[in-house]
Amino acid sequence: MCLVALVGGCGGSSDSAGSGGSPGVHGSAAARSPQVVVTFAPESGAPSTPAALKRTAELIRDRAEAAGLGETEVTVEGGQITVTGPVARQKSLESLGEPAELGFRPVLSQAAAAGGEDECRAAADASPSEPITACGEYQGTRYTYELEPVAVPGTDVADAEAAFDKNSGTGWFVKLEFTSAGAQKFTDVTGRLATQTSPNNQFAIVLDGTVLSAPQVNTAITGGKAEISGTFTKREAQELAAHLSTGALPVRLTTASVSRILPN
C-alpha cells in the first residue's frame, strides 16, 4: 500500500477501437518482436451491449496510451476485447482490463488482518452507498478496514498524472485533481475527519476493493488536489494514473485467455 500526501493538509490517439478486428493502438514494431495476446470477456452476468463493449475498448486504448504502451493493438470481435502488445509488458497489458473503480471512504476502524482474504473479497463488488470491509497492505503488514460509504467517488477525479520528485525523496507519485464538485466534497469530508481521533480521522483510498492508503487528516483540505506517493516505480505510477484518468470501465471484464506470438 502506498503512502499518500493530501495537498493542503497532512496525511490519446484519435483511432478508436472498433468492431470486427479494427485496431485501436498499434505500432510498426508489433510485427517484429514477441507479442502477448490478452483476451477479455464480459464477466458472467455483467450487462454488456456492443456499444458499451466498444466504449470499454476505447478506454482500454486510452489507458494503454497513458501508460506508455504505444505498441499496443486493441480490437473488438465476437463479444470480446483483444489486446496485443510486447511480451515484456504482459502484466501491464493484463491490468488494462481492471475495473478501476475508485472511492474515498472515511475509516471506522483499522486492525491488523488475522485471517485470510474471505472477509475482503466482496469489497470490489459493493455499492458505493454501502459500508464495506476492505483490506490493504502497509510496510509488509496486511490490515483490515471497516469503512463508511464512499464520500468522494472516482468519477469526481478530473485528472491523474504520474510525476517524479527527486528533491523531496518522494520519487514517483500520482497527482490527482478533482472536479469542482469533487473538490467541495473533499473539503467537506476532510473538515469533518479533522475533528476526529484516530482511526476515525483517516481517509481510505480504495481502488477496486483494495485500500491503497488510509492517511490521517489533520485539517480541512481545500484546493481539490491530492498526491498518492510511496514506493512506485515509473511504470507503476504511469499505470495507476492511466487507470484513474480514464475512470471505471463500462463493462466489467474477466481475462479469457493469454497467449504469445513469436516473430517469424
C-alpha positions in Angstrom: 0.0 0.0 0.0 1.3 3.4 -0.9 1.5 6.4 1.4 -0.5 9.5 0.4 0.2 13.1 0.7 -3.0 15.1 0.6 -2.1 18.5 -0.8 -3.0 21.3 1.7 -3.0 19.0 4.7 -1.4 16.1 6.4 -1.5 12.7 5.8 -4.7 9.7 -26.9 -4.7 8.7 -30.3 -7.8 9.6 -32.4 -8.1 6.0 -33.8 -10.8 4.4 -31.7 -11.1 0.6 -31.1 -13.8 -0.7 -33.4 -15.5 -3.9 -34.2 -14.6 -6.7 -36.4 -10.9 -6.5 -35.5 -10.3 -2.9 -36.2 -7.1 -1.8 -34.5 -7.1 0.7 -31.7 -3.5 1.4 -30.8 -0.7 -0.1 -32.8 2.9 0.3 -33.8 5.0 -0.9 -36.7 7.3 -2.7 -34.2 4.4 -5.0 -33.2 5.1 -7.5 -36.0 8.9 -7.6 -35.4 9.0 -8.5 -31.7 7.5 -11.3 -29.5 3.9 -10.4 -28.7 1.4 -11.4 -26.0 -2.3 -11.5 -26.8 -4.7 -11.0 -23.9 -8.4 -11.6 -24.5 -11.0 -10.1 -22.2 -14.6 -11.2 -22.0 -17.5 -9.7 -20.0 -17.9 -11.1 -16.6 -20.7 -13.7 -16.2 -23.9 -11.8 -15.6 -22.3 -8.4 -16.4 -24.6 -6.2 -18.6 -23.0 -5.7 -22.0 -24.0 -4.2 -25.3 -22.0 -3.8 -28.5 -21.8 0.0 -27.8 -20.7 -0.5 -24.2 -18.1 -3.0 -25.3 -16.8 -0.6 -27.9 -16.6 2.2 -25.4 -14.8 -0.2 -23.0 -12.2 -0.9 -25.7 -11.7 2.8 -26.3 -11.0 3.4 -22.6 -8.5 0.5 -22.7 -6.9 2.1 -25.7 -6.6 5.4 -23.7 -5.2 3.5 -20.7 -2.6 1.9 -23.0 -1.5 5.3 -24.4 -1.3 6.9 -21.0 0.7 4.0 -19.5 3.3 4.3 -22.3 2.1 1.1 -24.1 2.4 2.6 -27.6 3.0 -0.7 -29.4 -0.4 -2.0 -28.3 -3.3 -3.0 -30.5 -6.9 -3.2 -29.2 -9.7 -4.9 -31.1 -13.3 -5.9 -30.5 -14.6 -9.1 -32.1 -17.2 -11.7 -31.2 -18.2 -10.0 -28.0 -14.6 -10.0 -26.7 -11.8 -7.4 -26.4 -8.3 -8.5 -27.5 -5.2 -6.6 -26.5 -1.9 -7.3 -28.3 1.4 -5.9 -27.2 5.0 -6.6 -26.2 5.7 -9.7 -24.1 7.8 -7.7 -21.7 4.7 -5.7 -20.7 2.4 -8.7 -20.2 1.3 -7.8 -16.7 0.7 -4.2 -17.7 -1.5 -5.4 -20.6 -3.5 -7.7 -18.3 -4.1 -4.8 -15.9 -5.7 -2.8 -18.7 -8.9 -4.8 -18.1 -9.2 -4.0 -14.4 -12.4 -2.1 -13.4 -10.5 1.0 -11.8 -13.4 1.9 -9.5 -12.0 4.4 -7.1 -13.6 5.8 -3.9 -12.6 7.8 -0.9 -14.1 6.3 2.2 -13.8 7.5 5.8 -12.4 4.9 8.2 -14.5 3.4 11.0 -11.9 1.0 12.3 -8.5 -0.5 11.4 -6.8 -3.6 12.6 -4.0 -6.0 11.6 -5.6 -8.7 9.5 -5.7 -12.0 11.3 -7.3 -14.3 8.8 -7.4 -14.9 5.1 -8.9 -12.8 2.3 -12.5 -14.0 2.5 -13.7 -11.0 4.5 -12.4 -8.6 1.9 -13.5 -10.4 -1.3 -16.9 -8.7 -1.6 -15.4 -5.2 -1.3 -14.8 -4.8 -5.1 -18.5 -5.5 -5.8 -20.1 -3.5 -3.0 -22.3 -0.5 -3.8 -20.6 2.9 -3.2 -23.6 3.7 -0.9 -22.8 0.8 1.4 -20.2 0.4 4.2 -17.6 -2.2 3.4 -14.8 -4.3 4.9 -11.7 -3.8 2.8 -8.0 -4.8 3.1 -4.7 -3.2 2.3 -1.0 -3.7 3.0 1.4 -1.2 4.5 5.1 -1.8 5.2 4.6 -5.6 5.0 1.6 -5.8 7.3 -1.9 -6.5 6.0 -4.7 -4.5 7.5 -8.5 -4.9 7.6 -10.6 -1.7 7.5 -14.2 -1.1 8.3 -15.2 1.8 6.0 -18.1 4.2 5.6 -19.9 4.6 2.2 -18.0 6.5 -0.5 -17.7 10.2 0.3 -15.9 11.2 -2.9 -16.3 8.8 -5.9 -13.7 8.3 -8.5 -15.9 10.0 -11.1 -15.1 13.2 -9.2 -11.4 12.9 -10.2 -10.9 15.2 -13.2 -7.3 14.2 -13.9 -4.5 11.9 -12.8 -0.8 12.2 -13.8 2.4 10.3 -12.9 5.2 12.6 -11.8 8.7 12.4 -10.3 10.0 14.5 -7.4 13.8 13.9 -7.0 14.2 16.8 -4.5 12.0 15.6 -1.7 12.9 11.9 -2.0 9.3 11.0 -2.8 10.2 9.5 -6.1 7.4 8.6 -8.4 3.9 9.6 -7.3 0.4 10.2 -8.8 -1.1 13.7 -8.8 -4.9 13.9 -8.6 -7.1 16.8 -9.4 -10.8 16.8 -8.5 -13.7 18.3 -10.4 -15.3 21.4 -8.7 -18.0 19.2 -7.2 -15.4 16.7 -6.0 -13.2 19.4 -4.6 -16.1 20.6 -2.4 -16.9 17.1 -1.3 -13.3 16.6 -0.4 -13.2 19.8 1.6 -16.3 18.9 3.5 -15.4 15.4 4.4 -11.8 16.2 5.3 -13.1 19.0 7.5 -15.3 16.5 9.4 -12.5 14.0 9.7 -10.1 16.5 11.1 -12.2 16.9 14.2 -12.0 13.1 14.9 -9.4 11.0 16.7 -7.5 8.0 15.1 -8.6 6.0 13.3 -11.8 8.0 12.6 -9.7 10.8 11.2 -8.4 8.6 8.4 -9.5 8.6 4.8 -9.2 5.3 2.9 -8.4 5.5 -0.8 -10.0 2.3 -2.3 -9.3 1.1 -5.8 -11.2 -2.0 -7.0 -11.9 -3.0 -3.4 -8.3 -2.7 -2.2 -7.2 0.0 0.2 -4.2 1.8 -1.4 -3.7 4.1 1.5 -5.5 5.4 4.7 -3.8 8.7 5.7 -4.8 10.7 8.7 -6.4 14.1 8.1 -5.5 17.0 10.5 -7.2 19.9 8.7 -9.8 20.5 6.0 -8.1 20.1 2.6 -9.0 22.7 0.1 -7.9 23.3 -3.5 -9.2 20.0 -4.9 -5.8 18.3 -5.3 -4.0 15.3 -3.8 -0.9 13.2 -4.3 -0.6 9.4 -3.9 3.0 8.6 -3.2 5.2 5.8 -1.8 7.4 3.2 -3.5 6.1 3.5 -7.0 8.3 2.7 -10.0 7.8 4.8 -13.0 5.7 2.1 -14.7 3.5 1.6 -11.7 2.8 5.3 -11.3 2.0 5.6 -15.0 -0.3 2.6 -14.9 -2.2 3.8 -11.8 -2.5 7.3 -13.3 -3.8 5.8 -16.6 -6.5 3.8 -14.7 -7.6 6.8 -12.6 -7.7 9.3 -15.5 -9.8 7.1 -17.7 -12.2 6.0 -14.9 -14.1 2.8 -14.4 -14.8 0.6 -17.4 -18.4 0.5 -18.6 -18.2 -3.4 -18.8 -16.7 -5.5 -16.1 -14.2 -7.9 -17.7 -12.5 -11.1 -16.9 -9.4 -12.5 -18.6 -10.5 -15.2 -21.0 -7.1 -16.2 -22.4 -3.4 -15.2 -22.6 -1.2 -16.4 -25.4 2.1 -15.5 -27.1 3.1 -14.9 -30.7 6.7 -15.3 -31.7 8.1 -13.5 -34.7 8.8 -15.4 -37.9 
